[in-house]
Amino acid sequence: MLTDGFHPIPPGRVAAIVTHLRMDRPAAPPPAPDLPLRHVADPDPAWYRDLFTRVGALDWLWFSRLRMPEAELRAILRDPDVEVRVFEADGRAEGLVELDFRTPGTCELAFFGLAPALQGRGLGRAMMGAALHHGFARDIPEMTVHTCTFDSPVALPFYIREGFVPVRREVEVVPDPRLDGTLPEGAAAHVPRIG
């Protein structure tokens, strides 16, 4: 348990405040989406990592799936309780929605994002409508999502506007992925590199 006050972060590490949110099953099922999301069954890890990088790694310091051993990532992506859905523009995946049903009674919106060139056009809201539709299509009482200070500053207010409710916070401290080559040195300029 952290005490009040400042806590040093060792050189070579980065820290984020993580906010966990929940949405209870709505009384009426979410409508069929206006924006189709293509379900990608058994995605190739290299293809997935490319999309993951374009959507969140360079601007927002998404790195977890880039550090993950390929066998572990492949096992997640092949799991029948994990759905990878994508928004496509000009025949290329540009938006990522990953729904994780592996914990009984819940759907975690594990990853959600849109390539930077397509942001600001209302597509995120349409993608969220599709994510809620597909997530609650299974008989689950809740959906969860988390975001952190490595993400876009609009992520947390967006999730709240869409109906998610903050339920808890954590501090995450990890090795800086820009120092070990996981991400380029210039990634996520809003998070200073120290060490």
Backbone as JSON Lines, residues from 0, in Angstrom:
{"i":0,"aa":"M","n":[0.84,-1.18,0.0],"ca":[0.0,0.0,0.0],"c":[0.88,1.24,0.0]}
{"i":1,"aa":"L","n":[0.67,2.1,-0.96],"ca":[1.42,3.36,-1.02],"c":[0.93,4.3,0.07]}
{"i":2,"aa":"T","n":[1.86,5.0,0.67],"ca":[1.5,6.02,1.63],"c":[1.35,7.35,0.9]}
{"i":3,"aa":"D","n":[0.78,8.33,1.56],"ca":[0.65,9.66,0.96],"c":[2.03,10.23,0.68]}
{"i":4,"aa":"G","n":[2.11,11.04,-0.34],"ca":[3.37,11.71,-0.66],"c":[3.99,11.22,-1.94]}
{"i":5,"aa":"F","n":[5.21,11.64,-2.19],"ca":[5.94,11.28,-3.39],"c":[6.69,9.98,-3.18]}
{"i":6,"aa":"H","n":[6.83,9.2,-4.25],"ca":[7.54,7.94,-4.22],"c":[8.48,7.9,-5.42]}
{"i":7,"aa":"P","n":[9.78,7.71,-5.18],"ca":[10.72,7.74,-6.31],"c":[10.51,6.55,-7.25]}
{"i":8,"aa":"I","n":[10.68,6.82,-8.52],"ca":[10.63,5.79,-9.56],"c":[12.08,5.59,-10.01]}
{"i":9,"aa":"P","n":[12.6,4.39,-9.97],"ca":[14.01,4.18,-10.34],"c":[14.28,4.57,-11.79]}
{"i":10,"aa":"P","n":[15.5,5.03,-12.08],"ca":[15.85,5.3,-13.48],"c":[15.62,4.05,-14.33]}
{"i":11,"aa":"G","n":[15.21,4.29,-15.56],"ca":[14.96,3.17,-16.46],"c":[13.56,2.59,-16.34]}
{"i":12,"aa":"R","n":[12.76,3.15,-15.46],"ca":[11.38,2.69,-15.27],"c":[10.42,3.84,-15.55]}
{"i":13,"aa":"V","n":[9.19,3.49,-15.86],"ca":[8.13,4.48,-16.03],"c":[6.96,4.06,-15.15]}
{"i":14,"aa":"A","n":[6.18,5.05,-14.74],"ca":[5.03,4.78,-13.88],"c":[3.78,5.39,-14.49]}
{"i":15,"aa":"A","n":[2.68,4.71,-14.32],"ca":[1.4,5.19,-14.83],"c":[0.33,5.01,-13.75]}
{"i":16,"aa":"I","n":[-0.64,5.91,-13.76],"ca":[-1.83,5.74,-12.94],"c":[-2.85,5.02,-13.83]}
{"i":17,"aa":"V","n":[-3.32,3.87,-13.36],"ca":[-4.26,3.04,-14.11],"c":[-5.64,3.19,-13.48]}
{"i":18,"aa":"T","n":[-6.63,3.5,-14.29],"ca":[-8.02,3.6,-13.82],"c":[-8.8,2.44,-14.41]}
{"i":19,"aa":"H","n":[-9.45,1.67,-13.55],"ca":[-10.29,0.54,-13.96],"c":[-11.74,1.01,-13.97]}
{"i":20,"aa":"L","n":[-12.46,0.64,-15.01],"ca":[-13.86,1.06,-15.17],"c":[-14.73,-0.16,-15.44]}
{"i":21,"aa":"R","n":[-16.03,0.0,-15.14],"ca":[-16.99,-1.09,-15.35],"c":[-18.28,-0.51,-15.92]}
{"i":22,"aa":"M","n":[-18.94,-1.32,-16.74],"ca":[-20.28,-0.99,-17.21],"c":[-21.17,-2.21,-16.95]}
{"i":23,"aa":"D","n":[-22.27,-2.0,-16.22],"ca":[-23.21,-3.08,-16.0],"c":[-24.03,-3.29,-17.26]}
{"i":24,"aa":"R","n":[-24.49,-4.52,-17.44],"ca":[-25.3,-4.86,-18.61],"c":[-26.48,-3.9,-18.71]}
{"i":25,"aa":"P","n":[-26.67,-3.27,-19.85],"ca":[-27.81,-2.36,-19.99],"c":[-29.13,-3.13,-20.01]}
{"i":26,"aa":"A","n":[-30.21,-2.45,-19.62],"ca":[-31.53,-3.09,-19.61],"c":[-31.92,-3.56,-21.0]}
{"i":27,"aa":"A","n":[-31.64,-2.75,-22.0],"ca":[-31.91,-3.14,-23.39],"c":[-30.57,-3.44,-24.06]}
{"i":28,"aa":"P","n":[-30.5,-4.5,-24.85],"ca":[-29.23,-4.81,-25.51],"c":[-28.79,-3.67,-26.43]}
{"i":29,"aa":"P","n":[-27.49,-3.41,-26.49],"ca":[-27.02,-2.39,-27.42],"c":[-27.43,-2.74,-28.85]}
{"i":30,"aa":"P","n":[-27.8,-1.75,-29.63],"ca":[-28.26,-2.02,-31.0],"c":[-27.13,-2.56,-31.88]}
{"i":31,"aa":"A","n":[-27.55,-3.16,-32.97],"ca":[-26.56,-3.63,-33.95],"c":[-25.73,-2.43,-34.41]}
{"i":32,"aa":"P","n":[-24.44,-2.62,-34.59],"ca":[-23.57,-1.47,-34.9],"c":[-23.79,-0.91,-36.29]}
{"i":33,"aa":"D","n":[-23.66,0.43,-36.38],"ca":[-23.66,1.1,-37.68],"c":[-22.33,0.86,-38.39]}
{"i":34,"aa":"L","n":[-21.29,0.66,-37.6],"ca":[-19.95,0.5,-38.13],"c":[-19.56,-0.97,-38.01]}
{"i":35,"aa":"P","n":[-19.38,-1.65,-39.12],"ca":[-19.01,-3.06,-39.0],"c":[-17.58,-3.24,-38.52]}
{"i":36,"aa":"L","n":[-17.41,-4.19,-37.62],"ca":[-16.09,-4.59,-37.18],"c":[-15.89,-6.03,-37.63]}
{"i":37,"aa":"R","n":[-14.86,-6.25,-38.41],"ca":[-14.59,-7.6,-38.91],"c":[-13.95,-8.44,-37.83]}
{"i":38,"aa":"H","n":[-14.52,-9.61,-37.59],"ca":[-13.95,-10.55,-36.63],"c":[-12.78,-11.26,-37.31]}
{"i":39,"aa":"V","n":[-11.61,-11.21,-36.68],"ca":[-10.42,-11.85,-37.22],"c":[-10.15,-13.1,-36.38]}
{"i":40,"aa":"A","n":[-10.49,-14.24,-36.91],"ca":[-10.26,-15.5,-36.2],"c":[-8.8,-15.9,-36.35]}
{"i":41,"aa":"D","n":[-8.18,-16.27,-35.24],"ca":[-6.79,-16.75,-35.23],"c":[-5.84,-15.8,-35.96]}
{"i":42,"aa":"P","n":[-5.77,-14.54,-35.5],"ca":[-4.89,-13.59,-36.19],"c":[-3.42,-13.97,-36.03]}
{"i":43,"aa":"D","n":[-2.66,-13.72,-37.07],"ca":[-1.22,-13.94,-37.03],"c":[-0.61,-12.95,-36.04]}
{"i":44,"aa":"P","n":[0.26,-13.4,-35.13],"ca":[0.86,-12.48,-34.17],"c":[1.59,-11.3,-34.8]}
{"i":45,"aa":"A","n":[2.27,-11.51,-35.93],"ca":[2.98,-10.39,-36.57],"c":[1.98,-9.35,-37.09]}
{"i":46,"aa":"W","n":[0.89,-9.81,-37.71],"ca":[-0.16,-8.9,-38.18],"c":[-0.76,-8.15,-36.99]}
{"i":47,"aa":"Y","n":[-1.06,-8.86,-35.92],"ca":[-1.65,-8.26,-34.73],"c":[-0.7,-7.21,-34.13]}
{"i":48,"aa":"R","n":[0.58,-7.55,-34.01],"ca":[1.54,-6.61,-33.42],"c":[1.69,-5.36,-34.29]}
{"i":49,"aa":"D","n":[1.61,-5.5,-35.6],"ca":[1.67,-4.34,-36.48],"c":[0.5,-3.4,-36.19]}
{"i":50,"aa":"L","n":[-0.71,-3.96,-36.12],"ca":[-1.89,-3.14,-35.83],"c":[-1.79,-2.52,-34.43]}
{"i":51,"aa":"F","n":[-1.41,-3.32,-33.46],"ca":[-1.24,-2.87,-32.08],"c":[-0.26,-1.69,-32.02]}
{"i":52,"aa":"T","n":[0.85,-1.79,-32.75],"ca":[1.85,-0.73,-32.77],"c":[1.3,0.54,-33.41]}
{"i":53,"aa":"R","n":[0.64,0.4,-34.56],"ca":[0.12,1.58,-35.24],"c":[-0.97,2.28,-34.43]}
{"i":54,"aa":"V","n":[-1.78,1.51,-33.71],"ca":[-2.89,2.08,-32.95],"c":[-2.4,2.71,-31.65]}
{"i":55,"aa":"G","n":[-1.48,2.06,-30.93],"ca":[-1.2,2.56,-29.6],"c":[0.24,2.65,-29.15]}
{"i":56,"aa":"A","n":[1.17,2.0,-29.84],"ca":[2.52,1.93,-29.29],"c":[3.34,3.2,-29.51]}
{"i":57,"aa":"L","n":[3.25,3.78,-30.68],"ca":[4.14,4.9,-30.99],"c":[3.71,6.19,-30.31]}
{"i":58,"aa":"D","n":[2.41,6.44,-30.23],"ca":[1.92,7.66,-29.6],"c":[1.65,7.48,-28.11]}
{"i":59,"aa":"W","n":[1.21,6.28,-27.7],"ca":[0.67,6.13,-26.36],"c":[1.38,5.09,-25.5]}
{"i":60,"aa":"L","n":[2.48,4.58,-25.9],"ca":[3.3,3.69,-25.08],"c":[2.62,2.36,-24.77]}
{"i":61,"aa":"W","n":[1.83,1.85,-25.71],"ca":[1.34,0.47,-25.58],"c":[2.54,-0.43,-25.85]}
{"i":62,"aa":"F","n":[2.83,-1.34,-24.97],"ca":[3.98,-2.2,-25.18],"c":[3.77,-3.64,-24.73]}
{"i":63,"aa":"S","n":[2.74,-3.91,-23.95],"ca":[2.61,-5.24,-23.32],"c":[2.63,-6.37,-24.33]}
{"i":64,"aa":"R","n":[1.92,-6.24,-25.42],"ca":[1.86,-7.32,-26.4],"c":[3.12,-7.39,-27.26]}
{"i":65,"aa":"L","n":[3.91,-6.33,-27.26],"ca":[5.17,-6.34,-28.01],"c":[6.26,-7.08,-27.26]}
{"i":66,"aa":"R","n":[6.19,-7.04,-25.94],"ca":[7.17,-7.75,-25.1],"c":[6.79,-9.21,-24.87]}
{"i":67,"aa":"M","n":[5.56,-9.54,-25.08],"ca":[5.05,-10.88,-24.78],"c":[5.68,-11.91,-25.72]}
{"i":68,"aa":"P","n":[6.11,-13.05,-25.17],"ca":[6.62,-14.1,-26.05],"c":[5.55,-14.52,-27.07]}
{"i":69,"aa":"E","n":[6.01,-14.84,-28.29],"ca":[5.07,-15.13,-29.36],"c":[4.12,-16.27,-29.02]}
{"i":70,"aa":"A","n":[4.63,-17.31,-28.38],"ca":[3.76,-18.46,-28.04],"c":[2.64,-18.03,-27.09]}
{"i":71,"aa":"E","n":[2.96,-17.15,-26.14],"ca":[1.94,-16.66,-25.21],"c":[0.91,-15.8,-25.93]}
{"i":72,"aa":"L","n":[1.37,-14.91,-26.8],"ca":[0.45,-14.07,-27.58],"c":[-0.42,-14.93,-28.48]}
{"i":73,"aa":"R","n":[0.18,-15.89,-29.17],"ca":[-0.58,-16.77,-30.06],"c":[-1.67,-17.51,-29.28]}
{"i":74,"aa":"A","n":[-1.34,-17.97,-28.06],"ca":[-2.33,-18.69,-27.24],"c":[-3.51,-17.78,-26.89]}
{"i":75,"aa":"I","n":[-3.23,-16.52,-26.57],"ca":[-4.32,-15.58,-26.28],"c":[-5.17,-15.36,-27.51]}
{"i":76,"aa":"L","n":[-4.53,-15.08,-28.64],"ca":[-5.27,-14.76,-29.86],"c":[-6.07,-15.94,-30.39]}
{"i":77,"aa":"R","n":[-5.64,-17.16,-30.1],"ca":[-6.36,-18.35,-30.54],"c":[-7.44,-18.81,-29.57]}
{"i":78,"aa":"D","n":[-7.43,-18.24,-28.37],"ca":[-8.4,-18.65,-27.35],"c":[-9.81,-18.36,-27.84]}
{"i":79,"aa":"P","n":[-10.72,-19.33,-27.77],"ca":[-12.09,-19.09,-28.24],"c":[-12.84,-18.03,-27.43]}
{"i":80,"aa":"D","n":[-12.32,-17.68,-26.26],"ca":[-12.96,-16.64,-25.45],"c":[-12.31,-15.28,-25.63]}
{"i":81,"aa":"V","n":[-11.51,-15.12,-26.66],"ca":[-10.93,-13.82,-27.01],"c":[-11.36,-13.51,-28.45]}
{"i":82,"aa":"E","n":[-11.97,-12.35,-28.64],"ca":[-12.39,-11.92,-29.98],"c":[-11.59,-10.69,-30.39]}
{"i":83,"aa":"V","n":[-10.9,-10.79,-31.51],"ca":[-10.21,-9.65,-32.1],"c":[-11.1,-9.17,-33.24]}
{"i":84,"aa":"R","n":[-11.51,-7.91,-33.16],"ca":[-12.34,-7.3,-34.19],"c":[-11.64,-6.03,-34.67]}
{"i":85,"aa":"V","n":[-11.76,-5.76,-35.95],"ca":[-11.04,-4.61,-36.51],"c":[-11.97,-3.74,-37.34]}
{"i":86,"aa":"F","n":[-11.67,-2.45,-37.32],"ca":[-12.27,-1.51,-38.25],"c":[-11.3,-1.39,-39.42]}
{"i":87,"aa":"E","n":[-11.82,-1.47,-40.64],"ca":[-10.97,-1.41,-41.82],"c":[-11.27,-0.15,-42.63]}
{"i":88,"aa":"A","n":[-10.22,0.43,-43.14],"ca":[-10.32,1.57,-44.05],"c":[-9.44,1.26,-45.24]}
{"i":89,"aa":"D","n":[-10.0,1.36,-46.42],"ca":[-9.28,1.06,-47.66],"c":[-8.62,-0.32,-47.62]}
{"i":90,"aa":"G","n":[-9.33,-1.3,-47.04],"ca":[-8.86,-2.67,-47.02],"c":[-7.78,-2.98,-45.99]}
{"i":91,"aa":"R","n":[-7.49,-2.03,-45.12],"ca":[-6.45,-2.24,-44.11],"c":[-7.03,-2.05,-42.71]}
{"i":92,"aa":"A","n":[-6.67,-2.93,-41.79],"ca":[-7.12,-2.79,-40.41],"c":[-6.52,-1.52,-39.81]}
{"i":93,"aa":"E","n":[-7.38,-0.64,-39.31],"ca":[-6.94,0.63,-38.73],"c":[-7.5,0.86,-37.33]}
{"i":94,"aa":"G","n":[-8.4,0.0,-36.88],"ca":[-8.96,0.11,-35.54],"c":[-8.96,-1.26,-34.89]}
{"i":95,"aa":"L","n":[-8.71,-1.31,-33.59],"ca":[-8.6,-2.57,-32.86],"c":[-9.59,-2.58,-31.71]}
{"i":96,"aa":"V","n":[-10.39,-3.65,-31.64],"ca":[-11.26,-3.94,-30.51],"c":[-10.97,-5.37,-30.12]}
{"i":97,"aa":"E","n":[-10.47,-5.55,-28.91],"ca":[-10.2,-6.9,-28.41],"c":[-11.09,-7.16,-27.2]}
{"i":98,"aa":"L","n":[-11.96,-8.15,-27.33],"ca":[-12.9,-8.52,-26.27],"c":[-12.43,-9.82,-25.64]}
{"i":99,"aa":"D","n":[-12.23,-9.79,-24.32],"ca":[-11.69,-10.94,-23.6],"c":[-12.75,-11.46,-22.63]}
{"i":100,"aa":"F","n":[-13.27,-12.66,-22.92],"ca":[-14.3,-13.29,-22.11],"c":[-13.73,-14.4,-21.24]}
{"i":101,"aa":"R","n":[-12.42,-14.47,-21.06],"ca":[-11.81,-15.6,-20.35],"c":[-12.15,-15.63,-18.87]}
{"i":102,"aa":"T","n":[-12.46,-14.51,-18.26],"ca":[-12.89,-14.5,-16.86],"c":[-14.41,-14.67,-16.85]}
{"i":103,"aa":"P","n":[-14.92,-15.74,-16.22],"ca":[-16.37,-15.97,-16.22],"c":[-17.15,-14.77,-15.68]}
{"i":104,"aa":"G","n":[-18.24,-14.45,-16.36],"ca":[-19.14,-13.39,-15.9],"c":[-18.76,-11.98,-16.31]}
{"i":105,"aa":"T","n":[-17.73,-11.85,-17.13],"ca":[-17.35,-10.5,-17.54],"c":[-16.74,-10.51,-18.93]}
{"i":106,"aa":"C","n":[-16.75,-9.36,-19.55],"ca":[-16.01,-9.15,-20.8],"c":[-15.09,-7.98,-20.54]}
{"i":107,"aa":"E","n":[-13.79,-8.22,-20.72],"ca":[-12.84,-7.13,-20.62],"c":[-12.6,-6.57,-22.01]}
{"i":108,"aa":"L","n":[-12.78,-5.28,-22.15],"ca":[-12.39,-4.59,-23.38],"c":[-10.89,-4.4,-23.25]}
{"i":109,"aa":"A","n":[-10.13,-5.43,-23.67],"ca":[-8.7,-5.5,-23.39],"c":[-7.92,-4.42,-24.13]}
{"i":110,"aa":"F","n":[-8.25,-4.22,-25.4],"ca":[-7.6,-3.17,-26.19],"c":[-8.64,-2.52,-27.08]}
{"i":111,"aa":"F","n":[-8.56,-1.2,-27.19],"ca":[-9.5,-0.43,-27.98],"c":[-8.75,0.79,-28.5]}
{"i":112,"aa":"G","n":[-8.7,0.94,-29.81],"ca":[-8.03,2.11,-30.35],"c":[-8.13,2.2,-31.85]}
{"i":113,"aa":"L","n":[-7.8,3.36,-32.34],"ca":[-7.91,3.7,-33.76],"c":[-6.6,4.36,-34.19]}
{"i":114,"aa":"A","n":[-6.13,4.02,-35.37],"ca":[-4.9,4.63,-35.89],"c":[-5.04,6.15,-35.89]}
{"i":115,"aa":"P","n":[-3.95,6.86,-35.56],"ca":[-4.02,8.32,-35.4],"c":[-4.61,9.07,-36.59]}
{"i":116,"aa":"A","n":[-4.35,8.63,-37.81],"ca":[-4.84,9.35,-38.99],"c":[-6.36,9.36,-39.08]}
{"i":117,"aa":"L","n":[-7.04,8.44,-38.4],"ca":[-8.5,8.35,-38.49],"c":[-9.2,8.9,-37.26]}
{"i":118,"aa":"Q","n":[-8.44,9.4,-36.3],"ca":[-9.05,9.92,-35.08],"c":[-9.7,11.27,-35.35]}
{"i":119,"aa":"G","n":[-10.69,11.6,-34.52],"ca":[-11.37,12.9,-34.64],"c":[-12.49,12.92,-35.67]}
{"i":120,"aa":"R","n":[-12.91,11.76,-36.15],"ca":[-13.97,11.7,-37.17],"c":[-15.24,11.03,-36.65]}
{"i":121,"aa":"G","n":[-15.3,10.75,-35.35],"ca":[-16.46,10.07,-34.77],"c":[-16.41,8.56,-34.89]}
{"i":122,"aa":"L","n":[-15.33,8.04,-35.44],"ca":[-15.23,6.59,-35.63],"c":[-15.05,5.86,-34.29]}
{"i":123,"aa":"G","n":[-14.39,6.49,-33.33],"ca":[-14.2,5.86,-32.03],"c":[-15.51,5.58,-31.34]}
{"i":124,"aa":"R","n":[-16.41,6.52,-31.41],"ca":[-17.74,6.32,-30.8],"c":[-18.5,5.2,-31.5]}
{"i":125,"aa":"A","n":[-18.41,5.16,-32.83],"ca":[-19.07,4.08,-33.58],"c":[-18.42,2.73,-33.25]}
{"i":126,"aa":"M","n":[-17.09,2.72,-33.11],"ca":[-16.4,1.49,-32.73],"c":[-16.84,1.03,-31.34]}
{"i":127,"aa":"M","n":[-17.01,1.99,-30.42],"ca":[-17.45,1.62,-29.07],"c":[-18.85,1.03,-29.11]}
{"i":128,"aa":"G","n":[-19.73,1.6,-29.93],"ca":[-21.07,1.03,-30.06],"c":[-21.0,-0.42,-30.51]}
{"i":129,"aa":"A","n":[-20.12,-0.69,-31.47],"ca":[-19.95,-2.07,-31.95],"c":[-19.34,-2.95,-30.86]}
{"i":130,"aa":"A","n":[-18.37,-2.41,-30.12],"ca":[-17.74,-3.19,-29.04],"c":[-18.77,-3.57,-27.99]}
{"i":131,"aa":"L","n":[-19.63,-2.63,-27.61],"ca":[-20.67,-2.92,-26.61],"c":[-21.67,-3.94,-27.14]}
{"i":132,"aa":"H","n":[-22.04,-3.8,-28.4],"ca":[-22.96,-4.76,-29.01],"c":[-22.38,-6.17,-28.96]}
{"i":133,"aa":"H","n":[-21.15,-6.32,-29.41],"ca":[-20.53,-7.66,-29.45],"c":[-20.22,-8.17,-28.04]}
{"i":134,"aa":"G","n":[-19.8,-7.28,-27.15],"ca":[-19.49,-7.7,-25.79],"c":[-20.71,-8.2,-25.05]}
{"i":135,"aa":"F","n":[-21.81,-7.47,-25.13],"ca":[-23.02,-7.86,-24.41],"c":[-23.87,-8.86,-25.2]}
{"i":136,"aa":"A","n":[-23.42,-9.26,-26.4],"ca":[-24.13,-10.3,-27.14],"c":[-24.06,-11.63,-26.39]}
{"i":137,"aa":"R","n":[-23.0,-11.8,-25.6],"ca":[-22.93,-12.97,-24.71],"c":[-23.66,-12.6,-23.42]}
{"i":138,"aa":"D","n":[-24.13,-13.58,-22.73],"ca":[-24.92,-13.34,-21.52],"c":[-23.99,-13.07,-20.33]}
{"i":139,"aa":"I","n":[-23.48,-11.85,-20.27],"ca":[-22.58,-11.44,-19.18],"c":[-23.19,-10.25,-18.46]}
{"i":140,"aa":"P","n":[-22.92,-10.12,-17.16],"ca":[-23.5,-9.0,-16.41],"c":[-22.72,-7.69,-16.51]}
{"i":141,"aa":"E","n":[-21.46,-7.74,-17.01],"ca":[-20.68,-6.51,-17.01],"c":[-19.58,-6.56,-18.06]}
{"i":142,"aa":"M","n":[-19.14,-5.35,-18.44],"ca":[-17.92,-5.18,-19.23],"c":[-16.98,-4.32,-18.42]}
{"i":143,"aa":"T","n":[-15.69,-4.57,-18.58],"ca":[-14.68,-3.77,-17.9],"c":[-13.68,-3.25,-18.91]}
{"i":144,"aa":"V","n":[-12.98,-2.19,-18.55],"ca":[-11.91,-1.64,-19.35],"c":[-10.98,-0.91,-18.39]}
{"i":145,"aa":"H","n":[-9.74,-0.77,-18.76],"ca":[-8.85,0.09,-17.98],"c":[-8.05,0.96,-18.93]}
{"i":146,"aa":"T","n":[-7.67,2.11,-18.42],"ca":[-6.85,3.04,-19.17],"c":[-5.83,3.64,-18.21]}
{"i":147,"aa":"C","n":[-4.82,4.25,-18.75],"ca":[-3.77,4.78,-17.88],"c":[-3.19,6.06,-18.46]}
{"i":148,"aa":"T","n":[-2.28,6.64,-17.7],"ca":[-1.67,7.89,-18.13],"c":[-0.67,7.71,-19.25]}
{"i":149,"aa":"F","n":[-0.44,6.48,-19.71],"ca":[0.34,6.25,-20.94],"c":[-0.56,6.42,-22.17]}
{"i":150,"aa":"D","n":[-1.89,6.33,-21.97],"ca":[-2.86,6.42,-23.07],"c":[-3.15,7.88,-23.42]}
{"i":151,"aa":"S","n":[-3.92,8.04,-24.46],"ca":[-4.38,9.37,-24.85],"c":[-5.14,10.01,-23.69]}
{"i":152,"aa":"P","n":[-4.96,11.31,-23.47],"ca":[-5.71,11.97,-22.39],"c":[-7.22,12.01,-22.63]}
{"i":153,"aa":"V","n":[-7.66,11.72,-23.85],"ca":[-9.1,11.69,-24.1],"c":[-9.71,10.33,-23.79]}
{"i":154,"aa":"A","n":[-8.9,9.31,-23.51],"ca":[-9.43,7.95,-23.31],"c":[-10.34,7.86,-22.11]}
{"i":155,"aa":"L","n":[-9.89,8.31,-20.95],"ca":[-10.7,8.18,-19.74],"c":[-12.02,8.95,-19.84]}
{"i":156,"aa":"P","n":[-12.01,10.23,-20.25],"ca":[-13.3,10.92,-20.4],"c":[-14.21,10.25,-21.45]}
{"i":157,"aa":"F","n":[-13.61,9.69,-22.51],"ca":[-14.39,9.0,-23.53],"c":[-15.11,7.8,-22.92]}
{"i":158,"aa":"Y","n":[-14.39,6.96,-22.17],"ca":[-15.01,5.78,-21.57],"c":[-16.13,6.18,-20.62]}
{"i":159,"aa":"I","n":[-15.93,7.24,-19.87],"ca":[-16.97,7.69,-18.93],"c":[-18.18,8.19,-19.71]}
{"i":160,"aa":"R","n":[-17.97,8.97,-20.78],"ca":[-19.1,9.44,-21.6],"c":[-19.87,8.28,-22.21]}
{"i":161,"aa":"E","n":[-19.17,7.19,-22.52],"ca":[-19.83,6.04,-23.14],"c":[-20.55,5.16,-22.12]}
{"i":162,"aa":"G","n":[-20.43,5.49,-20.83],"ca":[-21.21,4.78,-19.82],"c":[-20.41,3.93,-18.85]}
{"i":163,"aa":"F","n":[-19.09,3.87,-19.0],"ca":[-18.27,3.14,-18.04],"c":[-18.11,3.99,-16.77]}
{"i":164,"aa":"V","n":[-18.02,3.31,-15.62],"ca":[-17.9,3.98,-14.33],"c":[-16.57,3.6,-13.7]}
{"i":165,"aa":"P","n":[-15.76,4.58,-13.28],"ca":[-14.5,4.25,-12.61],"c":[-14.77,3.52,-11.3]}
{"i":166,"aa":"V","n":[-14.0,2.44,-11.05],"ca":[-14.21,1.65,-9.83],"c":[-12.96,1.52,-8.96]}
{"i":167,"aa":"R","n":[-11.76,1.7,-9.53],"ca":[-10.54,1.65,-8.71],"c":[-9.36,2.18,-9.51]}
{"i":168,"aa":"R","n":[-8.27,2.49,-8.77],"ca":[-7.04,2.99,-9.39],"c":[-5.85,2.2,-8.86]}
{"i":169,"aa":"E","n":[-4.83,2.13,-9.69],"ca":[-3.57,1.49,-9.32],"c":[-2.42,2.3,-9.89]}
{"i":170,"aa":"V","n":[-1.23,2.07,-9.35],"ca":[-0.01,2.61,-9.93],"c":[0.74,1.43,-10.53]}
{"i":171,"aa":"E","n":[1.15,1.57,-11.79],"ca":[1.93,0.53,-12.46],"c":[3.32,1.07,-12.73]}
{"i":172,"aa":"V","n":[4.34,0.32,-12.31],"ca":[5.73,0.68,-12.56],"c":[6.34,-0.45,-13.38]}
{"i":173,"aa":"V","n":[6.94,-0.09,-14.54],"ca":[7.5,-1.09,-15.45],"c":[8.79,-0.56,-16.07]}
{"i":174,"aa":"P","n":[9.63,-1.47,-16.58],"ca":[10.81,-1.01,-17.33],"c":[10.36,-0.21,-18.55]}
{"i":175,"aa":"D","n":[11.05,0.89,-18.8],"ca":[10.71,1.75,-19.94],"c":[10.96,0.99,-21.24]}
{"i":176,"aa":"P","n":[9.92,0.76,-22.05],"ca":[10.08,-0.03,-23.28],"c":[10.9,0.66,-24.36]}
{"i":177,"aa":"R","n":[11.23,1.94,-24.17],"ca":[12.06,2.65,-25.14],"c":[13.54,2.45,-24.87]}
{"i":178,"aa":"L","n":[13.87,1.95,-23.68],"ca":[15.27,1.77,-23.32],"c":[15.8,0.39,-23.7]}
{"i":179,"aa":"D","n":[14.91,-0.56,-23.92],"ca":[15.36,-1.92,-24.28],"c":[15.09,-2.25,-25.74]}
{"i":180,"aa":"G","n":[14.62,-1.27,-26.52],"ca":[14.37,-1.49,-27.95],"c":[13.0,-2.02,-28.28]}
{"i":181,"aa":"T","n":[12.13,-2.24,-27.28],"ca":[10.77,-2.67,-27.57],"c":[10.06,-1.63,-28.42]}
{"i":182,"aa":"L","n":[10.26,-0.35,-28.07],"ca":[9.69,0.77,-28.82],"c":[10.82,1.73,-29.21]}
{"i":183,"aa":"P","n":[10.63,2.51,-30.27],"ca":[11.65,3.49,-30.65],"c":[11.84,4.54,-29.55]}
{"i":184,"aa":"E","n":[13.02,5.13,-29.49],"ca":[13.33,6.13,-28.47],"c":[12.34,7.29,-28.47]}
{"i":185,"aa":"G","n":[11.82,7.66,-29.64],"ca":[10.93,8.81,-29.74],"c":[9.46,8.51,-29.48]}
{"i":186,"aa":"A","n":[9.12,7.28,-29.15],"ca":[7.72,6.93,-28.9],"c":[7.2,7.64,-27.66]}
{"i":187,"aa":"A","n":[5.93,7.96,-27.68],"ca":[5.22,8.53,-26.52],"c":[6.0,9.68,-25.89]}
{"i":188,"aa":"A","n":[6.16,10.74,-26.66],"ca":[6.96,11.88,-26.2],"c":[6.39,12.52,-24.94]}
{"i":189,"aa":"H","n":[5.11,12.27,-24.63],"ca":[4.51,12.85,-23.43],"c":[4.99,12.18,-22.13]}
{"i":190,"aa":"V","n":[5.73,11.05,-22.27],"ca":[6.28,10.37,-21.1],"c":[7.8,10.5,-21.2]}
{"i":191,"aa":"P","n":[8.41,11.35,-20.38],"ca":[9.85,11.58,-20.5],"c":[10.66,10.32,-20.19]}
{"i":192,"aa":"R","n":[11.74,10.13,-20.93],"ca":[12.66,9.01,-20.67],"c":[13.69,9.48,-19.66]}
{"i":193,"aa":"I","n":[13.91,8.64,-18.65],"ca":[14.94,8.94,-17.63],"c":[15.73,7.66,-17.42]}
{"i":194,"aa":"G","n":[17.01,7.71,-17.7],"ca":[17.84,6.53,-17.42],"c":[18.42,5.91,-18.66]}
